Amino acid sequence: MHIQIKKGLDIPIKGSPAGHLLPYLAGVDGQQPKNPLQIALDLKPFQDLRMRVLVKKGDNVKIGQPLAEDKDVPGRYFVSPAGGVVADVRRGHKRVLEDIIIDVADKEEEVIFTTIDPKQISKDRLIELLMEAGLFTAIRTRPFSLLADPFKKPRAIFVKGLESAPFAPAMELQLQGLEKELIVGLELLSILTDGKVHFVCREESSLCDHTYPPKVNVHTASGPHPISNYSVHIQSIAPIMGIDDVVWTVHAADVAAIGHLALTGKYQTKRVISIAGPAILKGKTGIFTIRRGYPISALIAGRVPNESTRLISGDPLMGVRVTANDYMRFGDVVFCAIPENNTREFGHFFRLGMHKYSFSKAYLSGHFDGHDGYDFTTNQHGEHRAFVDSSLYDKVMPLDVPTMLLVKAIMAEDFDLASDLGLLEVDSEDFALPTFVCPSKMEMSEIVAAGLRRYALECFAGV
């Protein structure tokens, strides 16, 4: 099947990374650095879970060793991305676990897991191994976009084999040299469902040319962002029909990590990311291979000016603000930096604005094509106000959902109406572009994320 969308937006932001993959993150002098002194297992994306910490400060750990466990799903572990000594276990508000920091040893040890033969392993044994090796944490479930429940069999599994978010490195670069691991990983995923594994890649991608297992359906896609969002793929191929209609989603790089585990018995610590953004110094952007949980301080060394800069783990639309003392978030493939600017320009509405981006064509620049990119800052150019124009949202929302009505239903906590309007078919990332173009400065992604959490608690209360 070919998925094509016309609604969407590729934001013309300056600072895109170079198009080729560098084999390591180069230091300031261009030489290959040693391993970073510290690596962290970032657990902030999982703060809704009840965690059991399995190590304490001063403990020796190996790559792949369990550091934390999901109390509600015993045996689902979050494992160490490095070998060394636990330097700190950091907690946030109400002592919620945030990250576990490891001083990296000169000679790292690693846990060797059982290799996996896709032809012989059972579904239950495969799930057990994936949870033990920390890879089941990369599988999410729809509706609600929660971590997948190993005891609920999905009717289908969707694998994202393309990227369209700003600055995200092409999937072909993320999977460079991992084609065999990807195929093995897809074959293993097909064991976990009685239905199909749907692998979606770009129409012109070399990933579409491989020979995949029989239960893997390869689909092509084209169009602007958010063509890479799971919701677009699911609604186009096999829409969600209700709360009990379970499908799983997995990023292709995590599928390759599953294949790597099967072939070698080792936890995959490498990750391909881009370093980009208008605040990154000229010539310092790029696409690099790094370790999971890489320190932000090492990413910005020699790449960010001294002036005030917003550091973001993740892409500009869905990333999270970080500091130099933080680490790359779990699963992120983009690190970007954007100049801080919270001042209003006097009389800006009376200016032509040829060098300012305007989706709504409020500035003259909005009436011309071909601009090579804009120096976006953190300035929102306005304050929060009531909804004023729903037509803008529909121009960037390819899903068959009424954007403004759905967000209003969530804000009113009318989840029966929200469900009828398509809440079960969406995730917070689907509202990133409507949030970006919103003249009312509504944080729709946050509203949808909070609504999905509340509705999930209602639906699964007492389960």
N, C-alpha and C positions, 0 to 999 in steps of 0.2 A: 504494500500500500504506500502511496505517496501522500504526505501531509504538506499542504501549502497554505500559508496564511499571508494576508495582506495587511491586516491590522497589527500594529506594533510600532516599535521605534528603536532604531540603532542610534543611541545618543552620540552626537558629534563632540566628544570630549577629547581634549589633547592629552598626550602622554601615553599613547598606546605602546605596548612592548614590541621589541624586535620579533620578527617572525620565525627565527630559528631557535633550536633548543641548545643551550649551553650545558655541558656535562656536569657543571658544579656551580655553586654560587661564588663568583670571584670576589676576592677581597679588594680593598681600596687600591692596592698596588697591582691588581690584575692577576695575582698569583692564587693558586688553589690553597685555601686555608685549611687548617686542621679542623677536626671535629669541634663544634661549639662546646664551650665549657659546661653549658647546661642545656638540657632539653626538658620539655614539660608535656605531660598528658593533660590537655585542656578538657575540662569537663563542664564548662559553663553552658554549652548548648544542651546539657542534660539536667538542668537544675530542677526540672519537674519530677525527676526520679528520686527515690529514696536509696541512697548509696551506703554501702558498707565498705569502709576503707580497710584494706588488707595489709598495709605496710605502715611503718612509722618512720619518723626522721632518724637517719643513721643506718637504715637497713640497706643491705646489698641487694640489688635487683639485676635481672637479666632482661635482654630484649625479648619481648613476648610474655613476660611474667605477669600474671594478674595483679593489678594494683587496687582495683575497686570492683565491687559486685553490685548488681541491681538486686535490691532486697525483694522486689516483687516478682522477679524471674531468677530464682537461684541458679547459678551456673552461667549466667550471662556476664562475662567479665569485660572490663576495660583494661587493656594490657599496656605494658611499658614500651615506649618507642625507643628506649635507650638502655644500655647497661652501665651500671655504676652504683652510686650511693644516693639514697633519697635525701635531698637537701632541705625540702620543706613540703608541708602539706597545707596549702592555703585555702582558707574558708572565707566566705563573704557574709552577707546579711543572714542572720539567724543560723549562723554556722553552716550554711550550705556549702558543700564541697565545690571549689572552683578549679583548682589544678594541683597536680603533684609534680614537683620539680626534682630533677635528677642531675647530680653532678656526674658528667660522662667520664667513664674510666678510659685510660689510655688504650687498654685492651678489653673490649667489650665481650661479655659472654652472652649467649642467647639460648633460649629454650628451643629444643628440637621437638616438633610435634610429629605425629604420625602422618606420613604421606598418604594421599587419597587416590584410589583407583575408581573413577566414575562408573566403571562397568560393574563393580562389585559392592560398593558401599550402599547401605540402606539410608532411607530418608532420616530416620531417627538418629542414627549414628553420625550422619553428616551434620545435622543441626547441633548435636552435642559437640562435635569438633569445632565448628564455626564459633560457637559460644565460648568454648574453652580458649580458642586462639584470638578472641577479641574482634572477630570479623562480623559477627552477627549484629554488632552495634552499627554497622553501615547500612543495614536493611531497614527501610521504613515502610509503614503500611498506610494505605488509604481505605476509607476516609480518615480524616483528622491528622494525617502525617505524623503519627507517633512511631516510636520504635516498634518493629514488627513483633507480634506475639508468636513465639515458636510453636504454640499449640493450636493455632488457627491456620489451616492450610489455605493459601491464596488461590483464587481461580485463575490468576495470571500474574506474571512478573514483568515489570517494565524496566528496561535498562536504557539509561541516557547515554548515547554515544556521540553527542554533539554539544557544543557550547555556543551561546549567543549573548550572554551577559557582558557588559562592558569590561574589557581587559582580560577576560577569561582566555587562557591558552587553548588553542585548538586541540580537540580530543586526539587527533592524530599525533600530536607532539606528546601529550600525556601518556599515550600508549606506545610510543616509539620503542621498539625492541621487546614489547610485551604481547605480541600478537598471539603467540602460542598460549600464554597464560590466560589471555582473554577468552579464547575458545574453550579451554578447559574449565574456566570459571563459569561460562555460560552453560556448559554441559552439566555442571554440578547444580546450578540453579534450576535447571529443568527437572531435576529429581524432586525438588521441593514443591512442585505444583502438578496437578493433574491437567492443567491447561497449558497454555503456551508461554514461552519467554519472548517478549517483544523487544527487539533491539532496534533502536531508532538512531540513524546517522544521517549526515548531510548527503544530499543527492549526488554530489560529485566526490564524496569521500572514498578513499582507498579502503576504508573499513568495510564498505559494502561488498567488496569483491572477494572476501574470504569465504571458505566453505565452513558453514556452521552446522552444529548438530541438528537432527531432524525436528526437534521440538522448539527450535529457535526460529521465529519469524523475523526477517529483516525488513525494516521499513525505511523509506527515505523521507527527508523533510527539507523544506526551503521556506525562506521568508525572514523577516526581521525578528529581533528579540520581541517576545519571549518564545520563539520557536523551540528553544531547548527545554522549556518547562515541562515537567511530567504531566501536568494537568492538560496541556494541549494534546499530548500523545494519547492519554487515556480517553479523553472525550472524543477524539477522532477515531480511535481503534476499537475500544470496548468500554463505553461509559459506565460509571458507577451507578448502580440502580437503587442502593439503599444502605443503611447502616451496617448490615450484615454482609454486604457484598465486598469481600476483602481482596485487595490487590496489593502487591509489594512493589517498591521502587528501589533501584540501586544505581549508583553512579558507575560508569564503565571502568574507571580506575580502581574502584573497590572490587569489581568483578575480577579484574586482573590480579588483585591482591589475593583473592580467593584461589585463583588458579596457581599463583606463586606458592601459596601454602600447600596446595595439592601436590605440586611437582617437587618441592624442596623440603617441605616440613618446616619452613621458616616464616616468621612474621615479616611482611614487607614494610620497611621503614622509610622508603623513598617516596617523595611526592614531587610532581612537577608543578611549579607555580609561576605566575607572572609578577613582576614588580613594575608598577606603572602608576600613572597619574600626573596631572599638571604640576604637582609640587616636587616630583622627582627631578633631579638635576639632569640636564641634557646629556644624552649618551649613557645614562646609568639605568635606563629601563631595560627590560629583557625577560626572557623565559629561562628558568633555571631549575635544576634538580636539587632539592634540599631534603633534609630529614623532617619527618613528622614532628610537630611540636617545636619548630625552630624558633629561637629567640628573636623578638622584634628588633632588639638593639643591634643584632648582626645584620639584619635586613636593611636597616637605614644607615649603617656606617658608610660615610662618604657619598650618600645618595640623596640626603635631604638637607635643605638649607637651614640655617640657624633660626630664621624667622618662624613665626607661629604656623604650625602645620597640623592638619588633622590626619592621624594615622588610622588606617582601616584594615582590619583583617576580613577579607571578603571583597566582593566587587562593590562599586560605589552605590548601587541600588539596595543591596541586601546585606552589605558588610556591617561589622560592628566596630565601634571606636575602641582603639587600644592605645597603650602607652609603650614607651621604650622598655618598661619593666615586664611587659606581657610576652606572650608566645602566640604563634600562629594557631588559630582555632582549629578544632577537630573538623577535618574534611574540607577546609577552605583551600582554593587553588589560586586565589588572587590576594596580593598585598598591594594596597594603593595609598597614595598620599595626596591630599588636596589642601590648598592654602586656606587658612582660617580667615574669614572676613564676615564680621557681623555688623558692619556699618551700612547705613542707607545713604545712597548718593542723592544729594539735594536736587530736586527738580528732574529726576531721571525720567519721569513719564513724558516730559516735554522734549526729550532728546530722540534723535533718530535711532540710536542703538544698533548701529551697523556691526559692532563687535560684541553684541550680547545675544545670547540664544533666546529665542521665543517660539515655543511650540504653538501658542495661540495666535501668533502673528501680531502681538501687541507692539513689537519693534519692527522696524523696516527690514531687519535681517531675516525675519520669518517669511519674507516674500521672495527670497532668493535661495537658490540651491548652489551646491558646489563649494561651500565653505570648508576649509581644511581642518576645522575643529575649533573649539572655544576653550578658553581658560576658565573652567568652572571653579567656583569657590564654595565655601559652606554657606554663603549668604542665601537665605530663602526668599529675599525680595518681597517681604510682606509678613503679616501676622495671621494667626489662626482666626478663621471666621466661618460663618455658616456656609453650607453648600450653595453654590451660585450657578453652576453650569455643568450639567451631566453629559452634554454632548462630547466634551473633550475626552472623557474617560472611554467612551465607546470607540473612539478612533484608535486607541492603543490596546484595547482589550479584545483579543481574538476568541475568547471563550464565550459560549452562549449563556451568559449570565448578565442580569441587569446590575451593573456595578454599583451605582449610587443606592438603589433600593436595597440591595443585599447588605451593604455596609450600614445603612440606616436600621435595618432589621436587627443586625448584630448589636448595634449601639443600644437599641431598645430591649435587647435580650429576648426578643421574640424568635426563639430558635425554631419553632414550628414553621413560621413564615420564612425564616432564613433557609431552612432545609428545602422548602418548596422552591426557593429562588436559586438554589444551586450550591449551598454551603458545603455539602458533602463532596462536591466535585472540585473544590479549590484548595489552595494552600496560600499562605501569606505572600509567597514570592510572586504570585499571579497579580498582586495589586501593587507591585513596586512601580510599574510605569504609570498607572493612574495616580499614585501618590506623587510621582515626579512632576506630572503635568498639572496637578491639582491647583487651581488658583486660590482655593480655600485653605491650603496648607494642612489638609487632613492627613494624618498618619494612618492611611488605610491598611497598610501591611501589618502594623501593630494591632490595629482594631480587629482584623481578621484572625491574627494569631491568637489573641486573647479570647476571641469568640469561639474558635475551634477548641481551645483548652477547656473553656467553661462547658461547652456543649458535650464534649467527650466525658467530662466528669458527671454530667447529668445522665448520659446514656449508659455509662458503665458503673454507676454508683451501686455498690453492693455486689458487683460481679466478682 
